[in-house]
Amino acid sequence: MDDGLFLNSPYIVHLPSLEYNFSLSQGGASLAPYVRPFTDEERTKYARYLAPNTNVIIDDEIKKLSAEITGGEQNPVLAARKLYDWTLHNVDYWVKYPDKLKASGIGSTEYCLRNRTGNCTDFHSLWASLARAGGIPTQIVYGSFLKKELDGKDADQSYHCWPEFYVPSFGWVPHDVAIADIFMGDFPTTAENDEKVRLTTSDGYRGADRAKVDYYFGNIDERRVTWSRGRDLILSPRQTGDPVNAIAKAYVEVDGQSVPDGKGWTRKLTFADKK
């Protein structure tokens, strides 16, 4: 991260309504024929996006699993889609069954792989590990949804994250396998999970939607803002403590010690659509 961000609360951000659509529908079929494998020069240039982080690990188990899933596919779009589909069918978002599933709290590849569950950061840590192990440069983006259900309400929007992977000659392409997993619709809606599931998405949940599952590979919807990119961050000016695992909301230090959200400060992000 190149620049530190210092904000006094409350603050107002005016945002246009934007939609990022890279047209990778139907498993990337529209783009994949035009994509070539990475060159050695590109692997060197994007080496930092192929390296592990503290909680986004790349070990022999991850390398073996990545190779099994991709099956030697050299087209990065098709390989990325194979990893996306594997994640959809092997990991469940914790909000589906909140009485028995939970997230790691740190965004952990190992936790997600062992428990086959987690939140967006766990999902995307595992996907990023598998992608990087397969030679696909990847970064994780942290931001928030501006959730339609919370428009004008005194309620925090929390945070959300999604990956971007690099495609030669095209650039960074997003996906959101965690939200796509919700729209698989492979779980019952109950009194325990109904609100959590709705508020995990940008505009609610009304059951299985295969079109959205495909849409979220290569596309991200509107109602998002971005706060940071990457893991193990060094800020400017530099923080006193260790590299920051991720900035999902904000980073605060007091007398040289990092202070987590809820332990002396709280960020509340609210919004109201301009009518």
Helices and strands as residue ranges (DSSP letters): E 20-21, H 25-28, G 32-34, H 40-45, G 47-49, H 60-70, H 76-90, E 92-93, G 94-96, H 109-115, E 117-118, H 120-133, E 138-145, G 148-150, E 160-167, E 171-174, H 177-182, H 194-200, H 210-215, E 219-220, E 224-229, E 253-254, E 257-258
